[in-house]
Amino acid sequence: MIRNRDATDLDACAAVLAEVHRHSGYPHHWPADPVDWLTPDGLTAAWVAEESGVIVGHAALRGPEISRLYVHPAARGHGIGGLLLRTAHTAALAHGSPPVLEVKSTNLEAVALYERHGWTRTATEEQEWLPGERVVIHRYTAGRPG
Protein backbone atom coordinates (compact mmCIF):
# COMPACT_ATOMS: atom_id res chain seq x y z
CA MET A 1 0.00 0.00 0.00
CA ILE A 2 1.25 3.48 -0.88
CA ARG A 3 0.11 6.38 1.29
CA ASN A 4 1.12 9.94 2.11
CA ARG A 5 3.99 10.10 4.55
CA ASP A 6 3.38 11.85 7.85
CA ALA A 7 5.74 13.05 10.57
CA THR A 8 5.24 9.90 12.64
CA ASP A 9 6.71 7.81 9.77
CA LEU A 10 10.09 9.54 9.67
CA ASP A 11 11.96 7.37 12.17
CA ALA A 12 10.83 4.19 10.40
CA CYS A 13 11.76 5.73 7.03
CA ALA A 14 15.22 6.55 8.37
CA ALA A 15 15.63 2.96 9.63
CA VAL A 16 14.75 1.58 6.19
CA LEU A 17 17.12 4.11 4.60
CA ALA A 18 19.92 2.79 6.84
CA GLU A 19 19.28 -0.76 5.55
CA VAL A 20 19.30 0.49 1.96
CA HIS A 21 22.56 2.35 2.58
CA ARG A 22 24.19 -0.79 4.05
CA HIS A 23 22.97 -2.87 1.10
CA SER A 24 23.54 -0.58 -1.87
CA GLY A 25 25.29 2.59 -0.73
CA TYR A 26 22.28 4.88 -1.24
CA PRO A 27 22.44 7.66 -0.36
CA HIS A 28 26.01 8.14 -1.58
CA HIS A 29 26.90 10.14 1.56
CA TRP A 30 25.17 9.08 4.75
CA PRO A 31 23.43 12.19 6.12
CA ALA A 32 24.27 13.52 9.58
CA ASP A 33 20.51 13.69 10.23
CA PRO A 34 18.61 11.14 8.10
CA VAL A 35 15.20 12.44 9.19
CA ASP A 36 16.16 15.95 8.08
CA TRP A 37 17.53 14.56 4.80
CA LEU A 38 14.14 12.95 4.12
CA THR A 39 12.49 16.37 4.35
CA PRO A 40 14.53 18.63 2.05
CA ASP A 41 13.77 22.27 1.36
CA GLY A 42 11.09 22.63 -1.29
CA LEU A 43 9.42 19.30 -0.50
CA THR A 44 6.12 19.09 -2.39
CA ALA A 45 4.96 15.67 -1.15
CA ALA A 46 6.26 12.37 0.21
CA TRP A 47 4.92 8.83 0.34
CA VAL A 48 5.65 5.56 2.07
CA ALA A 49 5.07 2.01 0.98
CA GLU A 50 3.80 -0.44 3.58
CA GLU A 51 3.58 -4.20 3.69
CA SER A 52 1.57 -5.66 6.56
CA GLY A 53 1.69 -2.28 8.32
CA VAL A 54 5.49 -2.01 8.12
CA ILE A 55 7.17 0.75 6.11
CA VAL A 56 9.32 -0.76 3.36
CA GLY A 57 9.76 2.13 0.93
CA HIS A 58 9.75 5.88 0.43
CA ALA A 59 9.57 8.51 -2.31
CA ALA A 60 9.54 12.31 -2.30
CA LEU A 61 8.75 15.06 -4.74
CA ARG A 62 10.42 18.49 -4.85
CA GLY A 63 8.71 20.48 -7.58
CA PRO A 64 9.05 18.22 -10.62
CA GLU A 65 12.00 16.24 -9.18
CA ILE A 66 11.39 12.76 -7.82
CA SER A 67 13.91 12.03 -5.08
CA ARG A 68 14.54 10.00 -1.93
CA LEU A 69 13.09 6.93 -3.69
CA TYR A 70 14.17 3.67 -2.06
CA VAL A 71 12.84 0.24 -1.08
CA HIS A 72 14.10 -2.03 1.70
CA PRO A 73 16.35 -4.73 0.18
CA ALA A 74 14.13 -7.53 1.55
CA ALA A 75 11.04 -5.99 -0.10
CA ARG A 76 12.50 -5.59 -3.59
CA GLY A 77 11.12 -7.52 -6.51
CA HIS A 78 7.47 -7.00 -5.55
CA GLY A 79 6.76 -3.90 -7.64
CA ILE A 80 7.01 -1.45 -4.73
CA GLY A 81 9.60 0.76 -6.41
CA GLY A 82 7.39 1.00 -9.48
CA LEU A 83 4.34 1.92 -7.39
CA LEU A 84 6.26 4.65 -5.59
CA LEU A 85 7.66 5.94 -8.88
CA ARG A 86 4.20 6.01 -10.47
CA THR A 87 2.69 7.78 -7.45
CA ALA A 88 5.33 10.53 -7.51
CA HIS A 89 5.10 10.74 -11.30
CA THR A 90 1.32 11.27 -11.18
CA ALA A 91 1.69 13.91 -8.47
CA ALA A 92 4.30 15.83 -10.48
CA LEU A 93 1.99 15.90 -13.48
CA ALA A 94 -0.90 17.04 -11.27
CA HIS A 95 1.28 19.96 -10.17
CA GLY A 96 1.75 20.85 -13.85
CA SER A 97 5.32 19.66 -14.37
CA PRO A 98 6.70 16.69 -16.25
CA PRO A 99 8.69 14.72 -13.66
CA VAL A 100 12.45 14.46 -13.72
CA LEU A 101 15.00 12.60 -11.66
CA GLU A 102 18.72 12.06 -11.33
CA VAL A 103 20.49 8.86 -10.44
CA LYS A 104 24.10 7.89 -9.91
CA SER A 105 25.22 5.93 -12.97
CA THR A 106 26.48 3.07 -10.80
CA ASN A 107 23.06 2.58 -9.17
CA LEU A 108 22.15 -0.11 -11.69
CA GLU A 109 19.00 -1.30 -9.87
CA ALA A 110 17.52 2.21 -9.96
CA VAL A 111 18.55 2.75 -13.59
CA ALA A 112 16.84 -0.54 -14.51
CA LEU A 113 13.69 0.47 -12.61
CA TYR A 114 13.41 3.83 -14.37
CA GLU A 115 14.06 2.40 -17.81
CA ARG A 116 11.68 -0.52 -17.23
CA HIS A 117 8.97 2.07 -16.47
CA GLY A 118 9.58 3.97 -19.69
CA TRP A 119 11.71 6.84 -18.42
CA THR A 120 14.04 8.40 -20.98
CA ARG A 121 17.65 9.25 -20.21
CA THR A 122 18.17 12.84 -21.33
CA ALA A 123 21.70 13.49 -20.09
CA THR A 124 24.74 11.98 -18.46
CA GLU A 125 27.20 14.26 -16.74
CA GLU A 126 29.90 14.35 -14.15
CA GLN A 127 29.17 16.39 -11.03
CA GLU A 128 31.44 17.40 -8.17
CA TRP A 129 29.60 16.34 -5.01
CA LEU A 130 32.47 17.14 -2.65
CA PRO A 131 35.77 18.86 -3.38
CA GLY A 132 37.75 16.41 -5.49
CA GLU A 133 34.91 13.87 -5.65
CA ARG A 134 33.39 13.53 -9.12
CA VAL A 135 30.29 11.40 -9.65
CA VAL A 136 28.62 10.46 -12.94
CA ILE A 137 24.85 10.90 -12.90
CA HIS A 138 22.08 10.21 -15.40
CA ARG A 139 19.10 12.53 -15.81
CA TYR A 140 15.72 11.08 -16.74
CA THR A 141 12.35 12.48 -17.81
CA ALA A 142 8.99 10.83 -18.27
CA GLY A 143 5.71 11.76 -19.86
CA ARG A 144 2.63 9.91 -18.70
CA PRO A 145 2.67 7.56 -15.71
CA GLY A 146 3.14 3.95 -16.68
WORA-V722796 format. One record per backbone hydrogen bond with DSSP energy under -0.5 kcal/mol. NH is the residue of the N-H (numbers start at 1). CO is the residue of the C=O. E is the energy in kcal/mol with one decimal. If there is no record, write none. Layout:
NH	CO	E
NH	CO	E
This chain:
3	48	-2.3
5	46	-2.7
9	6	-2.3
10	7	-1.1
13	9	-2.5
14	10	-2.4
15	11	-1.9
16	12	-2.2
17	13	-2.5
18	14	-2.0
19	15	-1.5
20	16	-2.4
21	17	-2.8
22	18	-2.3
23	19	-2.0
24	20	-3.4
25	20	-0.6
25	21	-1.8
26	20	-0.6
30	28	-0.5
37	33	-2.3
38	34	-1.8
39	36	-1.5
43	40	-1.4
44	61	-3.7
45	61	-1.5
47	59	-2.9
48	3	-2.6
49	57	-1.9
50	1	-2.8
51	54	-2.4
54	51	-1.9
56	49	-3.1
57	49	-1.2
58	70	-2.3
59	47	-1.9
60	67	-2.7
61	45	-2.7
62	65	-2.7
63	42	-0.5
63	61	-0.5
65	62	-2.4
66	64	-0.5
66	100	-2.8
67	60	-2.4
70	58	-2.2
70	68	-0.6
72	56	-3.4
75	72	-1.8
76	73	-1.0
78	75	-0.7
83	79	-2.0
84	80	-2.6
85	81	-2.6
86	82	-2.6
87	83	-2.3
88	84	-2.4
89	85	-2.5
90	86	-2.7
91	87	-2.0
92	88	-2.4
93	89	-2.1
94	90	-2.2
95	91	-1.5
96	93	-1.7
97	92	-2.3
100	64	-2.3
101	140	-1.8
103	138	-2.2
105	136	-2.8
107	104	-2.2
108	106	-1.9
111	107	-2.3
112	108	-2.4
113	109	-2.0
114	110	-2.6
115	111	-2.4
116	112	-2.5
117	113	-1.5
118	115	-1.6
119	114	-2.5
120	141	-2.9
122	139	-2.7
123	139	-1.2
125	137	-2.3
127	135	-3.2
129	127	-0.8
129	133	-1.8
130	133	-1.0
133	130	-2.8
134	132	-0.7
135	127	-3.1
137	125	-3.0
137	135	-0.5
138	103	-3.0
139	123	-2.9
140	101	-2.7
141	120	-2.0
142	99	-1.3
